[in-house]
Amino acid sequence: MTLVVNLVVSVIVIIVLQLLGMVVFSWMTPYKDMEEIKKGNTAAALAMGGKFLATAIVLGVAAYTNTSIWFMMLWFAVGYVCLIAAYWIFELVTPGFRISEQLRQGNVAVGTMLCMVFIGTAFAVSSLIV
């Protein structure tokens, strides 16, 4: 019975952290992600999908490598800060344009690149989680 309770609590915590992560990422963009996706903006969808997958990767590895929910949450926080840093570093290394403006305009190349930046960062950071 204890195993089932631990599993249920872990799943609930993972879902809450995933949703919280997506909300914080949405706050980072000056436009409404879901509104852009509703309009058919593929670039915004790619960026949002990359964010979702990246947070899921970090969460999954944090959950797999830690038996404590607190340590899982701590490692998720560390990984999540790295994902946010990756976004801002990507913004810094593209001085000719603003990422958020390109996404709002539907630039699929930028959306795809940002998606891969998030996923790549998640894999790299996840390898450091103990």
N, CA, C and O atoms as a Tinker XYZ file with bonds, in Angstrom:
   520  protein
     1  N      0.822000   -1.207000    0.000000    73     2
     2  CA     0.000000    0.000000    0.000000    64     1     3
     3  C      0.863000    1.268000    0.000000    63     2     4     5
     4  O      0.547000    2.251000   -0.669000    81     3
     5  N      1.959000    1.221000    0.765000    73     3     6
     6  CA     2.854000    2.377000    0.825000    64     5     7
     7  C      3.429000    2.689000   -0.546000    63     6     8     9
     8  O      3.575000    3.856000   -0.911000    81     7
     9  N      3.750000    1.664000   -1.297000    73     7    10
    10  CA     4.292000    1.843000   -2.637000    64     9    11
    11  C      3.292000    2.581000   -3.528000    63    10    12    13
    12  O      3.676000    3.472000   -4.286000    81    11
    13  N      2.036000    2.222000   -3.443000    73    11    14
    14  CA     0.991000    2.861000   -4.248000    64    13    15
    15  C      0.839000    4.328000   -3.858000    63    14    16    17
    16  O      0.723000    5.195000   -4.724000    81    15
    17  N      0.839000    4.604000   -2.562000    73    15    18
    18  CA     0.720000    5.993000   -2.092000    64    17    19
    19  C      1.905000    6.815000   -2.581000    63    18    20    21
    20  O      1.733000    7.933000   -3.066000    81    19
    21  N      3.111000    6.261000   -2.452000    73    19    22
    22  CA     4.308000    6.971000   -2.925000    64    21    23
    23  C      4.237000    7.233000   -4.424000    63    22    24    25
    24  O      4.607000    8.312000   -4.887000    81    23
    25  N      3.772000    6.266000   -5.169000    73    23    26
    26  CA     3.646000    6.426000   -6.615000    64    25    27
    27  C      2.637000    7.515000   -6.960000    63    26    28    29
    28  O      2.903000    8.364000   -7.810000    81    27
    29  N      1.488000    7.491000   -6.306000    73    27    30
    30  CA     0.451000    8.488000   -6.573000    64    29    31
    31  C      0.948000    9.888000   -6.214000    63    30    32    33
    32  O      0.752000   10.832000   -6.979000    81    31
    33  N      1.583000   10.023000   -5.067000    73    31    34
    34  CA     2.114000   11.332000   -4.654000    64    33    35
    35  C      3.173000   11.801000   -5.649000    63    34    36    37
    36  O      3.191000   12.969000   -6.038000    81    35
    37  N      4.045000   10.899000   -6.055000    73    35    38
    38  CA     5.093000   11.264000   -7.025000    64    37    39
    39  C      4.487000   11.730000   -8.346000    63    38    40    41
    40  O      4.931000   12.730000   -8.910000    81    39
    41  N      3.491000   11.026000   -8.838000    73    39    42
    42  CA     2.847000   11.417000  -10.094000    64    41    43
    43  C      2.189000   12.786000   -9.960000    63    42    44    45
    44  O      2.296000   13.617000  -10.863000    81    43
    45  N      1.519000   13.022000   -8.858000    73    43    46
    46  CA     0.877000   14.325000   -8.634000    64    45    47
    47  C      1.921000   15.435000   -8.594000    63    46    48    49
    48  O      1.733000   16.486000   -9.207000    81    47
    49  N      3.016000   15.210000   -7.879000    73    47    50
    50  CA     4.085000   16.211000   -7.803000    64    49    51
    51  C      4.678000   16.463000   -9.186000    63    50    52    53
    52  O      4.936000   17.612000   -9.544000    81    51
    53  N      4.898000   15.413000   -9.963000    73    51    54
    54  CA     5.452000   15.572000  -11.310000    64    53    55
    55  C      4.508000   16.392000  -12.186000    63    54    56    57
    56  O      4.950000   17.285000  -12.909000    81    55
    57  N      3.224000   16.094000  -12.124000    73    55    58
    58  CA     2.246000   16.843000  -12.933000    64    57    59
    59  C      2.222000   18.311000  -12.521000    63    58    60    61
    60  O      2.205000   19.196000  -13.376000    81    59
    61  N      2.219000   18.570000  -11.221000    73    59    62
    62  CA     2.206000   19.956000  -10.737000    64    61    63
    63  C      3.468000   20.690000  -11.175000    63    62    64    65
    64  O      3.395000   21.833000  -11.626000    81    63
    65  N      4.627000   20.041000  -11.047000    73    63    66
    66  CA     5.880000   20.677000  -11.464000    64    65    67
    67  C      5.904000   20.937000  -12.967000    63    66    68    69
    68  O      6.367000   21.987000  -13.411000    81    67
    69  N      5.407000   19.986000  -13.742000    73    67    70
    70  CA     5.355000   20.167000  -15.195000    64    69    71
    71  C      4.471000   21.364000  -15.545000    63    70    72    73
    72  O      4.853000   22.205000  -16.359000    81    71
    73  N      3.303000   21.436000  -14.935000    73    71    74
    74  CA     2.398000   22.564000  -15.201000    64    73    75
    75  C      2.999000   23.878000  -14.732000    63    74    76    77
    76  O      2.918000   24.884000  -15.437000    81    75
    77  N      3.596000   23.879000  -13.560000    73    75    78
    78  CA     4.236000   25.085000  -13.052000    64    77    79
    79  C      5.356000   25.539000  -13.983000    63    78    80    81
    80  O      5.510000   26.729000  -14.257000    81    79
    81  N      6.129000   24.573000  -14.462000    73    79    82
    82  CA     7.198000   24.902000  -15.405000    64    81    83
    83  C      6.670000   25.541000  -16.673000    63    82    84    85
    84  O      7.260000   26.494000  -17.183000    81    83
    85  N      5.562000   25.025000  -17.186000    73    83    86
    86  CA     4.987000   25.587000  -18.406000    64    85    87
    87  C      4.424000   26.981000  -18.158000    63    86    88    89
    88  O      4.527000   27.848000  -19.025000    81    87
    89  N      3.834000   27.211000  -16.995000    73    87    90
    90  CA     3.305000   28.536000  -16.656000    64    89    91
    91  C      4.443000   29.554000  -16.590000    63    90    92    93
    92  O      4.329000   30.656000  -17.128000    81    91
    93  N      5.530000   29.182000  -15.933000    73    91    94
    94  CA     6.670000   30.104000  -15.833000    64    93    95
    95  C      7.242000   30.393000  -17.216000    63    94    96    97
    96  O      7.563000   31.542000  -17.519000    81    95
    97  N      7.374000   29.377000  -18.058000    73    95    98
    98  CA     7.853000   29.615000  -19.423000    64    97    99
    99  C      6.899000   30.544000  -20.168000    63    98   100   101
   100  O      7.350000   31.400000  -20.929000    81    99
   101  N      5.609000   30.395000  -19.966000    73    99   102
   102  CA     4.640000   31.274000  -20.627000    64   101   103
   103  C      4.799000   32.725000  -20.178000    63   102   104   105
   104  O      4.633000   33.650000  -20.972000    81   103
   105  N      5.118000   32.912000  -18.916000    73   103   106
   106  CA     5.338000   34.271000  -18.408000    64   105   107
   107  C      6.560000   34.923000  -19.045000    63   106   108   109
   108  O      6.637000   36.149000  -19.129000    81   107
   109  N      7.516000   34.109000  -19.496000    73   107   110
   110  CA     8.742000   34.647000  -20.080000    64   109   111
   111  C      8.513000   35.258000  -21.460000    63   110   112   113
   112  O      9.292000   36.108000  -21.892000    81   111
   113  N      7.472000   34.845000  -22.145000    73   111   114
   114  CA     7.235000   35.353000  -23.484000    64   113   115
   115  C      6.259000   36.523000  -23.426000    63   114   116   117
   116  O      5.284000   36.475000  -22.676000    81   115
   117  N      6.507000   37.567000  -24.202000    73   115   118
   118  CA     5.629000   38.745000  -24.170000    64   117   119
   119  C      4.297000   38.525000  -24.893000    63   118   120   121
   120  O      3.443000   39.412000  -24.896000    81   119
   121  N      4.119000   37.379000  -25.490000    73   119   122
   122  CA     2.854000   37.054000  -26.152000    64   121   123
   123  C      2.237000   35.853000  -25.432000    63   122   124   125
   124  O      2.892000   35.212000  -24.610000    81   123
   125  N      0.994000   35.559000  -25.741000    73   123   126
   126  CA     0.305000   34.425000  -25.126000    64   125   127
   127  C      0.543000   33.188000  -26.000000    63   126   128   129
   128  O      0.052000   33.094000  -27.125000    81   127
   129  N      1.313000   32.243000  -25.445000    73   127   130
   130  CA     1.696000   31.048000  -26.197000    64   129   131
   131  C      0.490000   30.318000  -26.781000    63   130   132   133
   132  O      0.460000   30.010000  -27.972000    81   131
   133  N     -0.487000   30.047000  -25.949000    73   131   134
   134  CA    -1.637000   29.262000  -26.399000    64   133   135
   135  C     -2.470000   30.010000  -27.442000    63   134   136   137
   136  O     -3.057000   29.384000  -28.324000    81   135
   137  N     -2.525000   31.332000  -27.350000    73   135   138
   138  CA    -3.240000   32.110000  -28.370000    64   137   139
   139  C     -2.542000   31.977000  -29.721000    63   138   140   141
   140  O     -3.194000   31.825000  -30.754000    81   139
   141  N     -1.216000   32.035000  -29.702000    73   139   142
   142  CA    -0.451000   31.881000  -30.943000    64   141   143
   143  C     -0.641000   30.483000  -31.527000    63   142   144   145
   144  O     -0.768000   30.321000  -32.741000    81   143
   145  N     -0.660000   29.483000  -30.660000    73   143   146
   146  CA    -0.849000   28.107000  -31.126000    64   145   147
   147  C     -2.254000   27.943000  -31.699000    63   146   148   149
   148  O     -2.428000   27.277000  -32.720000    81   147
   149  N     -3.253000   28.535000  -31.061000    73   147   150
   150  CA    -4.632000   28.478000  -31.577000    64   149   151
   151  C     -4.733000   29.091000  -32.965000    63   150   152   153
   152  O     -5.535000   28.657000  -33.792000    81   151
   153  N     -3.903000   30.115000  -33.212000    73   151   154
   154  CA    -3.903000   30.764000  -34.523000    64   153   155
   155  C     -3.153000   29.947000  -35.577000    63   154   156   157
   156  O     -3.129000   30.304000  -36.755000    81   155
   157  N     -2.543000   28.848000  -35.137000    73   155   158
   158  CA    -1.816000   28.017000  -36.082000    64   157   159
   159  C     -0.347000   28.378000  -36.216000    63   158   160   161
   160  O      0.288000   28.017000  -37.207000    81   159
   161  N      0.199000   29.080000  -35.244000    73   159   162
   162  CA     1.593000   29.498000  -35.289000    64   161   163
   163  C      2.496000   28.301000  -34.967000    63   162   164   165
   164  O      2.672000   27.933000  -33.806000    81   163
   165  N      3.051000   27.713000  -36.004000    73   163   166
   166  CA     3.891000   26.521000  -35.865000    64   165   167
   167  C      5.151000   26.815000  -35.063000    63   166   168   169
   168  O      5.588000   25.979000  -34.273000    81   167
   169  N      5.733000   27.979000  -35.253000    73   167   170
   170  CA     6.959000   28.336000  -34.527000    64   169   171
   171  C      6.703000   28.362000  -33.024000    63   170   172   173
   172  O      7.498000   27.827000  -32.251000    81   171
   173  N      5.602000   28.978000  -32.608000    73   171   174
   174  CA     5.262000   29.028000  -31.189000    64   173   175
   175  C      4.976000   27.628000  -30.651000    63   174   176   177
   176  O      5.335000   27.313000  -29.517000    81   175
   177  N      4.334000   26.794000  -31.456000    73   175   178
   178  CA     4.043000   25.419000  -31.041000    64   177   179
   179  C      5.331000   24.613000  -30.875000    63   178   180   181
   180  O      5.462000   23.842000  -29.924000    81   179
   181  N      6.268000   24.785000  -31.784000    73   179   182
   182  CA     7.552000   24.087000  -31.663000    64   181   183
   183  C      8.293000   24.523000  -30.401000    63   182   184   185
   184  O      8.835000   23.691000  -29.674000    81   183
   185  N      8.314000   25.824000  -30.148000    73   183   186
   186  CA     8.987000   26.326000  -28.948000    64   185   187
   187  C      8.310000   25.789000  -27.693000    63   186   188   189
   188  O      8.989000   25.344000  -26.768000    81   187
   189  N      6.986000   25.825000  -27.651000    73   187   190
   190  CA     6.253000   25.330000  -26.485000    64   189   191
   191  C      6.441000   23.825000  -26.329000    63   190   192   193
   192  O      6.610000   23.336000  -25.212000    81   191
   193  N      6.414000   23.094000  -27.425000    73   191   194
   194  CA     6.640000   21.653000  -27.366000    64   193   195
   195  C      8.030000   21.320000  -26.857000    63   194   196   197
   196  O      8.205000   20.380000  -26.082000    81   195
   197  N      9.017000   22.091000  -27.291000    73   195   198
   198  CA    10.387000   21.898000  -26.814000    64   197   199
   199  C     10.501000   22.154000  -25.327000    63   198   200   201
   200  O     11.192000   21.426000  -24.615000    81   199
   201  N      9.821000   23.193000  -24.856000    73   199   202
   202  CA     9.811000   23.497000  -23.421000    64   201   203
   203  C      9.177000   22.350000  -22.641000    63   202   204   205
   204  O      9.691000   21.927000  -21.605000    81   203
   205  N      8.051000   21.852000  -23.156000    73   203   206
   206  CA     7.344000   20.770000  -22.468000    64   205   207
   207  C      8.196000   19.512000  -22.406000    63   206   208   209
   208  O      8.327000   18.895000  -21.349000    81   207
   209  N      8.775000   19.134000  -23.540000    73   207   210
   210  CA     9.608000   17.932000  -23.578000    64   209   211
   211  C     10.856000   18.101000  -22.714000    63   210   212   213
   212  O     11.261000   17.166000  -22.023000    81   211
   213  N     11.458000   19.268000  -22.747000    73   211   214
   214  CA    12.664000   19.503000  -21.947000    64   213   215
   215  C     12.371000   19.406000  -20.453000    63   214   216   217
   216  O     13.142000   18.798000  -19.711000    81   215
   217  N     11.267000   19.998000  -20.008000    73   215   218
   218  CA    10.931000   19.890000  -18.586000    64   217   219
   219  C     10.584000   18.445000  -18.232000    63   218   220   221
   220  O     10.882000   17.989000  -17.128000    81   219
   221  N      9.962000   17.729000  -19.156000    73   219   222
   222  CA     9.631000   16.317000  -18.903000    64   221   223
   223  C     10.898000   15.471000  -18.790000    63   222   224   225
   224  O     10.968000   14.571000  -17.952000    81   223
   225  N     11.886000   15.749000  -19.616000    73   223   226
   226  CA    13.152000   15.012000  -19.554000    64   225   227
   227  C     13.818000   15.234000  -18.197000    63   226   228   229
   228  O     14.231000   14.282000  -17.535000    81   227
   229  N     13.917000   16.494000  -17.796000    73   227   230
   230  CA    14.545000   16.811000  -16.511000    64   229   231
   231  C     13.758000   16.174000  -15.364000    63   230   232   233
   232  O     14.342000   15.590000  -14.451000    81   231
   233  N     12.444000   16.289000  -15.418000    73   231   234
   234  CA    11.608000   15.687000  -14.376000    64   233   235
   235  C     11.752000   14.173000  -14.337000    63   234   236   237
   236  O     11.857000   13.579000  -13.264000    81   235
   237  N     11.756000   13.558000  -15.496000    73   235   238
   238  CA    11.869000   12.106000  -15.556000    64   237   239
   239  C     13.171000   11.604000  -14.969000    63   238   240   241
   240  O     13.179000   10.640000  -14.204000    81   239
   241  N     14.259000   12.240000  -15.317000    73   239   242
   242  CA    15.558000   11.819000  -14.783000    64   241   243
   243  C     15.638000   12.125000  -13.288000    63   242   244   245
   244  O     16.170000   11.325000  -12.518000    81   243
   245  N     15.115000   13.270000  -12.879000    73   243   246
   246  CA    15.117000   13.609000  -11.451000    64   245   247
   247  C     14.304000   12.592000  -10.653000    63   246   248   249
   248  O     14.706000   12.199000   -9.558000    81   247
   249  N     13.173000   12.169000  -11.194000    73   247   250
   250  CA    12.337000   11.181000  -10.514000    64   249   251
   251  C     13.013000    9.812000  -10.495000    63   250   252   253
   252  O     12.938000    9.095000   -9.497000    81   251
   253  N     13.663000    9.454000  -11.579000    73   251   254
   254  CA    14.292000    8.136000  -11.696000    64   253   255
   255  C     15.494000    7.993000  -10.768000    63   254   256   257
   256  O     15.727000    6.919000  -10.213000    81   255
   257  N     16.252000    9.066000  -10.599000    73   255   258
   258  CA    17.504000    8.985000   -9.851000    64   257   259
   259  C     17.360000    9.332000   -8.376000    63   258   260   261
   260  O     18.323000    9.198000   -7.620000    81   259
   261  N     16.189000    9.772000   -7.952000    73   259   262
   262  CA    16.007000   10.174000   -6.560000    64   261   263
   263  C     14.834000    9.440000   -5.934000    63   262   264   265
   264  O     13.759000    9.338000   -6.524000    81   263
   265  N     15.057000    8.931000   -4.734000    73   263   266
   266  CA    13.973000    8.250000   -4.027000    64   265   267
   267  C     13.163000    9.229000   -3.184000    63   266   268   269
   268  O     12.063000    8.903000   -2.737000    81   267
   269  N     13.693000   10.403000   -2.969000    73   267   270
   270  CA    13.008000   11.420000   -2.179000    64   269   271
   271  C     12.319000   12.422000   -3.099000    63   270   272   273
   272  O     12.920000   12.899000   -4.062000    81   271
   273  N     11.084000   12.736000   -2.808000    73   271   274
   274  CA    10.372000   13.745000   -3.598000    64   273   275
   275  C     11.057000   15.099000   -3.461000    63   274   276   277
   276  O     11.105000   15.870000   -4.420000    81   275
   277  N     11.581000   15.390000   -2.283000    73   275   278
   278  CA    12.264000   16.680000   -2.078000    64   277   279
   279  C     13.500000   16.805000   -2.959000    63   278   280   281
   280  O     13.740000   17.857000   -3.552000    81   279
   281  N     14.289000   15.728000   -3.047000    73   279   282
   282  CA    15.468000   15.767000   -3.912000    64   281   283
   283  C     15.065000   15.835000   -5.380000    63   282   284   285
   284  O     15.723000   16.504000   -6.177000    81   283
   285  N     13.989000   15.147000   -5.738000    73   283   286
   286  CA    13.489000   15.222000   -7.103000    64   285   287
   287  C     13.113000   16.668000   -7.432000    63   286   288   289
   288  O     13.452000   17.175000   -8.502000    81   287
   289  N     12.410000   17.326000   -6.504000    73   287   290
   290  CA    12.007000   18.714000   -6.727000    64   289   291
   291  C     13.223000   19.636000   -6.793000    63   290   292   293
   292  O     13.258000   20.564000   -7.602000    81   291
   293  N     14.204000   19.384000   -5.957000    73   291   294
   294  CA    15.423000   20.193000   -5.968000    64   293   295
   295  C     16.148000   20.068000   -7.299000    63   294   296   297
   296  O     16.546000   21.070000   -7.892000    81   295
   297  N     16.320000   18.822000   -7.772000    73   295   298
   298  CA    17.012000   18.617000   -9.044000    64   297   299
   299  C     16.211000   19.166000  -10.215000    63   298   300   301
   300  O     16.781000   19.663000  -11.187000    81   299
   301  N     14.894000   19.076000  -10.121000    73   299   302
   302  CA    14.076000   19.688000  -11.165000    64   301   303
   303  C     14.312000   21.193000  -11.187000    63   302   304   305
   304  O     14.455000   21.785000  -12.257000    81   303
   305  N     14.354000   21.811000  -10.012000    73   303   306
   306  CA    14.584000   23.258000   -9.943000    64   305   307
   307  C     15.926000   23.630000  -10.567000    63   306   308   309
   308  O     16.023000   24.606000  -11.310000    81   307
   309  N     16.964000   22.844000  -10.261000    73   307   310
   310  CA    18.289000   23.098000  -10.843000    64   309   311
   311  C     18.222000   22.976000  -12.367000    63   310   312   313
   312  O     18.712000   23.845000  -13.087000    81   311
   313  N     17.617000   21.897000  -12.847000    73   311   314
   314  CA    17.488000   21.700000  -14.290000    64   313   315
   315  C     16.652000   22.779000  -14.942000    63   314   316   317
   316  O     16.965000   23.236000  -16.041000    81   315
   317  N     15.598000   23.184000  -14.274000    73   315   318
   318  CA    14.705000   24.195000  -14.827000    64   317   319
   319  C     15.416000   25.547000  -14.949000    63   318   320   321
   320  O     15.246000   26.252000  -15.944000    81   319
   321  N     16.198000   25.898000  -13.954000    73   319   322
   322  CA    16.988000   27.140000  -14.024000    64   321   323
   323  C     17.938000   27.068000  -15.222000    63   322   324   325
   324  O     18.137000   28.063000  -15.919000    81   323
   325  N     18.515000   25.906000  -15.455000    73   323   326
   326  CA    19.397000   25.742000  -16.622000    64   325   327
   327  C     18.628000   25.921000  -17.933000    63   326   328   329
   328  O     19.160000   26.493000  -18.884000    81   327
   329  N     17.394000   25.443000  -17.993000    73   327   330
   330  CA    16.579000   25.624000  -19.204000    64   329   331
   331  C     16.260000   27.101000  -19.434000    63   330   332   333
   332  O     16.304000   27.581000  -20.567000    81   331
   333  N     15.943000   27.808000  -18.367000    73   331   334
   334  CA    15.687000   29.246000  -18.489000    64   333   335
   335  C     16.955000   29.962000  -18.935000    63   334   336   337
   336  O     16.908000   30.845000  -19.791000    81   335
   337  N     18.086000   29.579000  -18.352000    73   335   338
   338  CA    19.364000   30.182000  -18.755000    64   337   339
   339  C     19.651000   29.909000  -20.228000    63   338   340   341
   340  O     20.168000   30.779000  -20.930000    81   339
   341  N     19.322000   28.709000  -20.702000    73   339   342
   342  CA    19.544000   28.374000  -22.112000    64   341   343
   343  C     18.751000   29.308000  -23.016000    63   342   344   345
   344  O     19.250000   29.747000  -24.052000    81   343
   345  N     17.509000   29.613000  -22.623000    73   343   346
   346  CA    16.695000   30.530000  -23.422000    64   345   347
   347  C     17.369000   31.901000  -23.503000    63   346   348   349
   348  O     17.494000   32.472000  -24.586000    81   347
   349  N     17.796000   32.420000  -22.370000    73   347   350
   350  CA    18.387000   33.761000  -22.355000    64   349   351
   351  C     19.737000   33.785000  -23.050000    63   350   352   353
   352  O     20.091000   34.786000  -23.673000    81   351
   353  N     20.496000   32.705000  -22.954000    73   351   354
   354  CA    21.774000   32.632000  -23.678000    64   353   355
   355  C     21.507000   32.590000  -25.182000    63   354   356   357
   356  O     22.197000   33.253000  -25.956000    81   355
   357  N     20.508000   31.814000  -25.594000    73   355   358
   358  CA    20.122000   31.769000  -27.005000    64   357   359
   359  C     19.709000   33.162000  -27.475000    63   358   360   361
   360  O     20.033000   33.569000  -28.591000    81   359
   361  N     18.997000   33.881000  -26.626000    73   359   362
   362  CA    18.593000   35.259000  -26.953000    64   361   363
   363  C     19.831000   36.148000  -27.108000    63   362   364   365
   364  O     19.877000   36.982000  -28.012000    81   363
   365  N     20.827000   35.981000  -26.244000    73   363   366
   366  CA    22.047000   36.789000  -26.303000    64   365   367
   367  C     22.893000   36.510000  -27.535000    63   366   368   369
   368  O     23.504000   37.428000  -28.082000    81   367
   369  N     22.938000   35.254000  -27.984000    73   367   370
   370  CA    23.787000   34.917000  -29.127000    64   369   371
   371  C     23.097000   35.171000  -30.461000    63   370   372   373
   372  O     23.653000   34.881000  -31.520000    81   371
   373  N     21.892000   35.709000  -30.407000    73   371   374
   374  CA    21.193000   36.113000  -31.635000    64   373   375
   375  C     20.869000   37.604000  -31.543000    63   374   376   377
   376  O     19.703000   37.985000  -31.441000    81   375
   377  N     21.917000   38.453000  -31.579000    73   375   378
   378  CA    21.693000   39.891000  -31.373000    64   377   379
   379  C     20.957000   40.577000  -32.520000    63   378   380   381
   380  O     20.467000   41.694000  -32.354000    81   379
   381  N     20.873000   39.939000  -33.662000    73   379   382
   382  CA    20.219000   40.559000  -34.812000    64   381   383
   383  C     18.701000   40.572000  -34.719000    63   382   384   385
   384  O     18.041000   41.303000  -35.458000    81   383
   385  N     18.144000   39.776000  -33.824000    73   383   386
   386  CA    16.686000   39.727000  -33.681000    64   385   387
   387  C     16.315000   39.207000  -32.306000    63   386   388   389
   388  O     17.124000   38.585000  -31.618000    81   387
   389  N     15.082000   39.472000  -31.921000    73   387   390
   390  CA    14.549000   38.967000  -30.649000    64   389   391
   391  C     13.812000   37.662000  -30.912000    63   390   392   393
   392  O     12.976000   37.580000  -31.812000    81   391
   393  N     14.127000   36.653000  -30.129000    73   391   394
   394  CA    13.517000   35.332000  -30.283000    64   393   395
   395  C     11.995000   35.429000  -30.213000    63   394   396   397
   396  O     11.292000   34.898000  -31.072000    81   395
   397  N     11.496000   36.105000  -29.189000    73   395   398
   398  CA    10.045000   36.171000  -28.987000    64   397   399
   399  C      9.339000   36.825000  -30.170000    63   398   400   401
   400  O      8.242000   36.406000  -30.539000    81   399
   401  N      9.949000   37.840000  -30.767000    73   399   402
   402  CA     9.332000   38.491000  -31.929000    64   401   403
   403  C      9.311000   37.552000  -33.133000    63   402   404   405
   404  O      8.328000   37.498000  -33.872000    81   403
   405  N     10.393000   36.822000  -33.320000    73   403   406
   406  CA    10.451000   35.869000  -34.431000    64   405   407
   407  C      9.419000   34.765000  -34.259000    63   406   408   409
   408  O      8.789000   34.339000  -35.227000    81   407
   409  N      9.246000   34.302000  -33.023000    73   407   410
   410  CA     8.237000   33.272000  -32.770000    64   409   411
   411  C      6.835000   33.818000  -33.021000    63   410   412   413
   412  O      6.001000   33.142000  -33.622000    81   411
   413  N      6.582000   35.024000  -32.565000    73   411   414
   414  CA     5.268000   35.632000  -32.771000    64   413   415
   415  C      4.972000   35.791000  -34.263000    63   414   416   417
   416  O      3.826000   35.661000  -34.692000    81   415
   417  N      6.010000   36.072000  -35.047000    73   415   418
   418  CA     5.830000   36.233000  -36.491000    64   417   419
   419  C      5.747000   34.890000  -37.221000    63   418   420   421
   420  O      5.497000   34.847000  -38.425000    81   419
   421  N      5.957000   33.797000  -36.487000    73   419   422
   422  CA     5.812000   32.480000  -37.093000    64   421   423
   423  C      7.059000   31.940000  -37.768000    63   422   424   425
   424  O      6.965000   31.085000  -38.649000    81   423
   425  N      8.230000   32.427000  -37.367000    73   423   426
   426  CA     9.485000   31.964000  -37.959000    64   425   427
   427  C      9.762000   30.533000  -37.478000    63   426   428   429
   428  O     10.244000   30.319000  -36.366000    81   427
   429  N      9.445000   29.558000  -38.343000    73   427   430
   430  CA     9.561000   28.143000  -37.987000    64   429   431
   431  C     11.023000   27.752000  -37.741000    63   430   432   433
   432  O     11.295000   26.890000  -36.906000    81   431
   433  N     11.945000   28.362000  -38.442000    73   431   434
   434  CA    13.363000   28.049000  -38.243000    64   433   435
   435  C     13.779000   28.394000  -36.812000    63   434   436   437
   436  O     14.469000   27.611000  -36.160000    81   435
   437  N     13.369000   29.542000  -36.334000    73   435   438
   438  CA    13.693000   29.950000  -34.964000    64   437   439
   439  C     12.981000   29.038000  -33.965000    63   438   440   441
   440  O     13.577000   28.628000  -32.968000    81   439
   441  N     11.721000   28.720000  -34.222000    73   439   442
   442  CA    10.975000   27.822000  -33.344000    64   441   443
   443  C     11.616000   26.456000  -33.246000    63   442   444   445
   444  O     11.703000   25.882000  -32.160000    81   443
   445  N     12.066000   25.931000  -34.378000    73   443   446
   446  CA    12.720000   24.629000  -34.403000    64   445   447
   447  C     14.049000   24.678000  -33.661000    63   446   448   449
   448  O     14.364000   23.785000  -32.874000    81   447
   449  N     14.817000   25.717000  -33.914000    73   447   450
   450  CA    16.110000   25.850000  -33.243000    64   449   451
   451  C     15.927000   25.961000  -31.733000    63   450   452   453
   452  O     16.653000   25.316000  -30.977000    81   451
   453  N     14.964000   26.771000  -31.284000    73   451   454
   454  CA    14.719000   26.928000  -29.856000    64   453   455
   455  C     14.262000   25.603000  -29.241000    63   454   456   457
   456  O     14.676000   25.250000  -28.136000    81   455
   457  N     13.418000   24.884000  -29.952000    73   455   458
   458  CA    12.969000   23.566000  -29.501000    64   457   459
   459  C     14.172000   22.660000  -29.251000    63   458   460   461
   460  O     14.251000   21.998000  -28.216000    81   459
   461  N     15.098000   22.632000  -30.191000    73   459   462
   462  CA    16.284000   21.784000  -30.065000    64   461   463
   463  C     17.223000   22.285000  -28.964000    63   462   464   465
   464  O     17.871000   21.484000  -28.292000    81   463
   465  N     17.297000   23.593000  -28.780000    73   463   466
   466  CA    18.108000   24.148000  -27.683000    64   465   467
   467  C     17.574000   23.645000  -26.345000    63   466   468   469
   468  O     18.342000   23.222000  -25.481000    81   467
   469  N     16.256000   23.693000  -26.181000    73   467   470
   470  CA    15.656000   23.215000  -24.938000    64   469   471
   471  C     15.894000   21.724000  -24.743000    63   470   472   473
   472  O     16.301000   21.302000  -23.660000    81   471
   473  N     15.650000   20.930000  -25.760000    73   471   474
   474  CA    15.795000   19.479000  -25.642000    64   473   475
   475  C     17.264000   19.105000  -25.407000    63   474   476   477
   476  O     17.564000   18.266000  -24.557000    81   475
   477  N     18.162000   19.719000  -26.148000    73   475   478
   478  CA    19.589000   19.444000  -25.953000    64   477   479
   479  C     20.070000   19.824000  -24.566000    63   478   480   481
   480  O     20.831000   19.089000  -23.938000    81   479
   481  N     19.622000   20.973000  -24.093000    73   479   482
   482  CA    19.994000   21.404000  -22.747000    64   481   483
   483  C     19.446000   20.434000  -21.708000    63   482   484   485
   484  O     20.131000   20.101000  -20.741000    81   483
   485  N     18.212000   19.983000  -21.910000    73   483   486
   486  CA    17.614000   19.039000  -20.963000    64   485   487
   487  C     18.406000   17.741000  -20.894000    63   486   488   489
   488  O     18.634000   17.218000  -19.803000    81   487
   489  N     18.828000   17.213000  -22.034000    73   487   490
   490  CA    19.633000   15.989000  -22.029000    64   489   491
   491  C     20.973000   16.219000  -21.348000    63   490   492   493
   492  O     21.417000   15.390000  -20.553000    81   491
   493  N     21.619000   17.336000  -21.652000    73   491   494
   494  CA    22.919000   17.614000  -21.057000    64   493   495
   495  C     22.805000   17.797000  -19.551000    63   494   496   497
   496  O     23.590000   17.224000  -18.796000    81   495
   497  N     21.846000   18.581000  -19.112000    73   495   498
   498  CA    21.668000   18.837000  -17.687000    64   497   499
   499  C     21.245000   17.568000  -16.958000    63   498   500   501
   500  O     21.682000   17.321000  -15.834000    81   499
   501  N     20.405000   16.772000  -17.584000    73   499   502
   502  CA    19.936000   15.534000  -16.953000    64   501   503
   503  C     21.066000   14.572000  -16.665000    63   502   504   505
   504  O     20.980000   13.774000  -15.731000    81   503
   505  N     22.123000   14.635000  -17.450000    73   503   506
   506  CA    23.243000   13.731000  -17.214000    64   505   507
   507  C     23.992000   14.103000  -15.920000    63   506   508   509
   508  O     24.781000   13.309000  -15.409000    81   507
   509  N     23.740000   15.308000  -15.399000    73   507   510
   510  CA    24.401000   15.748000  -14.170000    64   509   511
   511  C     23.584000   15.447000  -12.918000    63   510   512   513
   512  O     24.089000   15.567000  -11.802000    81   511
   513  N     22.324000   15.056000  -13.100000    73   511   514
   514  CA    21.447000   14.814000  -11.947000    64   513   515
   515  C     21.844000   13.523000  -11.261000    63   514   516   517
   516  O     21.995000   12.477000  -11.894000    81   515
   517  N     22.011000   13.623000   -9.947000    73   515   518
   518  CA    22.391000   12.429000   -9.156000    64   517   519
   519  C     21.348000   12.128000   -8.110000    63   518   520
   520  O     21.491000   11.168000   -7.353000    81   519
